[in-house]
């Protein structure tokens, strides 16, 4: 049985650092790898997965194996996504996203890897970007490989479900909501226009493996970069933690901006335990202003 990963308090908490130390770290590592998580997008109105103690804040998500084998699970996913996509589509990059894009343009970031699937880094202007878990704005047919924009699928779902307005219990991360169980049977799912096959968002579900091409790109970035900065992530999911572990094994320093524990606390040089958006915004304004002098 696949379980949602839990966060245990580390035996060796990371040393506490300051924004001044963070500035010095970024300046000293010109090939910086940045890894971002859900904590960065909360300022854009997208909920986080966990609280500062690492406790799970949502109900059980849909797992990849269930989605693949069950039409009922696919109906459940698309019903929830039909409602949940709307706030994600309306979300705008916040000062933290813009700060990282500015740092990249000023030569302080080599590669940015995001665990988020909201597409906000791309909209903020980040170029050297690897989307570890894909992006909700894209949809693919599992049977013929046809690609679609999520907005186009949303229009089709609206046409297939006129007047369908279920009671929303809770907004979750990744364009998902909790609905009453009675809402699912009446929802009609869109199929592929090309082959009438099954549609799936271009994101990595729980229980699904990261694309091999993405894994190779991440390994190349880890090998090339000389230090890493974790932003707004507890690193509980193995795909994110593995990157930090790889950097540490290569004896490359890793620091973090995160409120609360991370799975990699015992691997960090230090951690700035403050709001990552405020820290990045202030830091970037100072560093980019200095670069312009």
C-alpha positions as CSV (number, residue, x, y, z in Angstrom):
1,X,0.0,0.0,0.0
2,X,1.3,3.4,-0.9
3,X,1.4,5.8,2.0
4,X,1.5,9.6,2.1
5,X,5.0,10.5,3.4
6,X,5.2,11.9,6.9
7,X,7.7,14.3,8.4
8,X,9.5,13.4,11.6
9,X,11.4,15.9,13.6
10,X,15.1,15.5,12.7
11,X,17.5,14.3,15.4
12,X,19.9,17.2,14.4
13,X,17.9,20.3,13.5
14,X,19.6,22.7,11.1
15,X,21.6,25.6,12.5
16,X,19.6,28.8,12.3
17,X,20.8,31.4,9.7
18,X,20.1,35.0,8.9
19,X,19.2,36.8,5.7
20,X,22.7,38.3,5.8
21,X,24.2,34.8,5.8
22,X,21.9,33.8,3.0
23,X,23.0,36.8,0.9
24,X,26.7,35.8,1.4
25,X,25.9,32.2,0.5
26,X,24.2,33.2,-2.8
27,X,27.0,35.6,-3.7
28,X,29.6,32.9,-3.0
29,X,28.0,30.2,-5.2
30,X,27.7,31.5,-8.7
31,X,26.3,28.2,-10.0
32,X,23.4,28.0,-7.6
33,X,20.7,25.4,-7.8
34,X,17.3,26.5,-6.3
35,X,14.6,24.0,-5.3
36,X,11.1,25.4,-4.5
37,X,8.1,23.9,-2.9
38,X,4.5,24.7,-1.9
39,X,5.4,27.3,0.7
40,X,6.4,29.7,-2.1
41,X,3.0,29.6,-3.7
42,X,0.9,30.2,-0.6
43,X,1.3,33.9,-1.2
44,X,-0.5,33.4,-4.5
45,X,-3.5,31.9,-2.8
46,X,-2.6,28.2,-3.4
47,X,-2.7,26.2,-0.2
48,X,0.3,24.3,1.2
49,X,0.4,20.6,1.8
50,X,1.6,20.8,5.4
51,X,1.7,23.1,8.4
52,X,5.0,24.3,10.1
53,X,5.1,21.1,12.1
54,X,4.9,19.0,9.0
55,X,1.4,17.7,9.6
56,X,-0.7,16.8,6.5
57,X,-3.4,19.5,5.9
58,X,-5.6,17.7,3.3
59,X,-7.5,14.5,2.7
60,X,-6.0,11.6,0.8
61,X,-5.2,12.6,-2.8
62,X,-5.9,10.5,-5.8
63,X,-3.1,7.9,-6.5
64,X,-1.7,7.1,-9.9
65,X,-2.6,3.4,-9.8
66,X,-6.2,4.2,-9.0
67,X,-6.5,6.8,-11.7
68,X,-5.1,4.4,-14.3
69,X,-7.3,1.4,-13.5
70,X,-10.6,2.9,-12.4
71,X,-13.0,5.1,-14.4
72,X,-14.6,6.0,-11.0
73,X,-11.3,7.3,-9.8
74,X,-10.9,9.3,-13.0
75,X,-14.4,10.8,-12.6
76,X,-13.5,11.7,-9.0
77,X,-10.3,13.4,-10.1
78,X,-11.8,15.4,-12.9
79,X,-14.8,16.5,-10.8
80,X,-12.5,17.8,-8.1
81,X,-10.1,19.4,-10.7
82,X,-13.0,21.1,-12.5
83,X,-13.7,23.2,-9.4
84,X,-10.1,23.3,-8.2
85,X,-8.5,24.5,-11.5
86,X,-10.3,27.9,-11.3
87,X,-8.3,29.4,-8.4
88,X,-5.1,28.0,-9.8
89,X,-5.8,29.6,-13.2
90,X,-6.5,32.9,-11.5
91,X,-3.4,32.8,-9.3
92,X,-0.6,35.3,-10.1
93,X,3.1,35.1,-9.3
94,X,3.9,36.7,-6.0
95,X,7.0,38.7,-5.0
96,X,8.9,35.4,-4.2
97,X,8.5,34.1,-7.8
98,X,9.5,37.5,-9.2
99,X,12.5,37.6,-6.9
100,X,13.8,34.3,-8.1
101,X,13.3,35.4,-11.7
102,X,15.3,38.6,-11.0
103,X,18.1,36.6,-9.3
104,X,18.3,34.4,-12.4
105,X,18.5,37.4,-14.8
106,X,21.2,38.9,-12.6
107,X,23.3,35.8,-12.9
108,X,22.8,34.5,-9.3
109,X,20.8,31.3,-10.2
110,X,22.0,28.6,-12.6
111,X,19.0,26.3,-12.4
112,X,15.6,26.4,-10.7
113,X,13.8,23.1,-9.9
114,X,10.2,23.4,-8.7
115,X,8.1,20.8,-7.1
116,X,5.0,23.0,-7.7
117,X,2.7,22.3,-10.6
118,X,1.0,25.7,-10.8
119,X,3.2,27.2,-13.6
120,X,3.8,30.4,-11.6
121,X,7.6,30.4,-12.0
122,X,7.2,30.3,-15.8
123,X,4.8,33.2,-15.7
124,X,7.2,35.2,-13.4
125,X,9.9,34.9,-16.1
126,X,12.2,32.1,-14.9
127,X,13.9,30.6,-17.9
128,X,16.3,27.9,-16.6
129,X,13.4,25.9,-15.1
130,X,12.8,22.2,-14.4
131,X,9.3,21.3,-13.4
132,X,9.9,18.2,-11.3
133,X,6.3,17.2,-11.0
134,X,5.0,18.6,-14.3
135,X,2.4,21.4,-14.7
136,X,-1.4,21.5,-14.3
137,X,-1.8,23.7,-17.3
138,X,-1.1,20.8,-19.7
139,X,-3.2,17.7,-20.3
140,X,-2.2,14.5,-22.2
141,X,-4.1,11.6,-23.6
142,X,-2.8,8.4,-22.1
143,X,-3.8,6.4,-25.2
144,X,-2.6,8.4,-28.2
145,X,-0.4,11.0,-26.6
146,X,-2.3,14.0,-27.9
147,X,-1.6,17.2,-25.9
148,X,-4.2,19.8,-24.7
149,X,-4.2,23.0,-22.8
150,X,-6.0,22.7,-19.4
151,X,-8.1,25.8,-20.2
152,X,-9.5,24.0,-23.3
153,X,-10.4,20.9,-21.2
154,X,-12.0,23.2,-18.7
155,X,-14.3,24.6,-21.4
156,X,-15.3,21.1,-22.5
157,X,-16.0,20.0,-18.9
158,X,-18.2,23.1,-18.5
159,X,-20.2,22.2,-21.6
160,X,-20.5,18.6,-20.5
161,X,-21.7,19.6,-17.0
162,X,-24.1,22.5,-17.2
163,X,-25.4,23.6,-13.9
164,X,-23.2,21.2,-11.9
165,X,-22.4,23.1,-8.7
166,X,-21.4,20.8,-5.9
167,X,-20.7,21.9,-2.3
168,X,-17.0,22.5,-1.9
169,X,-15.6,21.4,1.5
170,X,-12.0,22.5,1.1
171,X,-9.6,23.9,-1.4
172,X,-6.4,21.8,-1.6
173,X,-3.0,22.2,-3.4
174,X,-2.5,21.3,-7.0
175,X,-5.9,22.4,-8.3
176,X,-7.9,19.9,-6.2
177,X,-10.9,20.3,-3.8
178,X,-12.8,18.1,-1.4
179,X,-16.3,17.4,-2.5
180,X,-19.2,15.5,-1.0
181,X,-19.3,11.9,-2.2
182,X,-22.7,12.4,-3.7
183,X,-21.3,14.9,-6.2
184,X,-19.2,12.5,-8.2
185,X,-21.7,10.1,-9.9
186,X,-23.4,13.0,-11.8
187,X,-20.2,14.4,-13.3
188,X,-19.3,13.8,-17.0
189,X,-15.6,13.4,-17.9
190,X,-14.1,14.7,-21.1
191,X,-12.3,12.2,-23.3
192,X,-9.6,12.7,-26.1
193,X,-11.0,14.4,-29.2
194,X,-8.5,12.4,-31.3
195,X,-9.1,8.8,-30.0
196,X,-11.7,9.1,-27.3
197,X,-9.0,7.9,-24.8
198,X,-8.3,8.8,-21.2
199,X,-7.1,12.2,-20.3
200,X,-4.6,12.9,-17.5
201,X,-3.0,16.2,-16.4
202,X,0.7,16.4,-17.1
203,X,1.6,16.1,-13.5
204,X,3.2,13.4,-11.4
205,X,0.6,11.8,-9.1
206,X,1.3,10.2,-5.8
207,X,2.6,6.7,-6.6
208,X,3.9,7.7,-10.0
209,X,7.5,8.0,-11.1
210,X,9.2,11.1,-12.3
211,X,9.8,11.2,-16.1
212,X,13.3,9.8,-16.8
213,X,14.2,12.8,-19.0
214,X,13.4,15.1,-16.1
215,X,15.4,12.9,-13.7
216,X,18.4,13.2,-16.1
217,X,18.1,16.9,-16.3
218,X,18.0,17.2,-12.5
219,X,21.1,15.0,-12.1
220,X,23.0,17.1,-14.7
221,X,22.0,20.3,-12.8
222,X,23.1,18.7,-9.5
223,X,26.5,17.8,-10.9
224,X,27.0,21.2,-12.5
225,X,25.9,23.5,-9.7
226,X,28.2,24.3,-6.7
227,X,25.5,24.9,-4.0
228,X,21.8,24.6,-3.4
229,X,19.0,26.7,-1.9
230,X,15.7,25.1,-0.8
231,X,12.8,27.5,-0.7
232,X,9.4,26.8,1.0
233,X,9.7,23.0,1.0
234,X,9.7,20.4,3.8
235,X,11.3,18.0,1.3
236,X,9.2,15.1,2.6
237,X,8.5,13.7,-0.9
238,X,11.5,11.6,-2.0
239,X,11.9,13.2,-5.4
240,X,12.7,16.6,-3.8
241,X,14.8,15.1,-0.9
242,X,16.8,13.1,-3.3
243,X,18.2,16.2,-5.0
244,X,19.4,17.6,-1.6
245,X,20.9,14.3,-0.7
246,X,22.8,14.1,-4.0
247,X,24.2,17.6,-3.5
248,X,25.3,16.7,0.1
249,X,26.9,13.5,-1.1
250,X,28.9,15.6,-3.6
251,X,30.0,17.7,-0.6
252,X,28.2,20.8,-2.0
253,X,26.6,23.0,0.6
254,X,22.8,23.3,0.9
255,X,20.8,25.9,2.8
256,X,17.1,26.6,3.1
257,X,14.4,29.2,3.7
258,X,11.6,27.4,5.3
259,X,9.3,27.9,8.4
260,X,9.3,24.6,10.2
261,X,11.2,21.3,9.9
262,X,12.5,19.8,6.7
263,X,13.4,16.2,6.0
264,X,16.9,17.3,5.2
265,X,17.5,19.5,8.3
266,X,20.5,17.4,9.3
267,X,22.1,17.9,5.8
268,X,21.7,21.8,5.8
269,X,24.5,24.2,6.4
270,X,21.9,26.5,7.9
271,X,18.2,27.4,7.6
272,X,16.5,30.8,7.6
273,X,13.3,30.1,9.5
274,X,11.2,33.0,8.1
275,X,8.6,33.6,5.5
276,X,10.4,32.7,2.2
277,X,8.5,35.3,0.1
278,X,9.4,38.2,2.4
279,X,13.0,37.0,2.7
280,X,13.4,36.6,-1.1
281,X,11.8,39.9,-1.9
282,X,13.9,41.9,0.5
283,X,17.1,40.1,-0.4
284,X,16.6,40.4,-4.2
285,X,15.9,44.1,-4.0
286,X,19.1,44.6,-2.1
287,X,21.2,42.3,-4.3
288,X,19.9,43.5,-7.7
289,X,20.2,47.1,-6.6
290,X,23.8,46.5,-5.8
291,X,24.4,44.8,-9.1
292,X,23.1,47.9,-10.9
293,X,25.5,50.2,-9.1
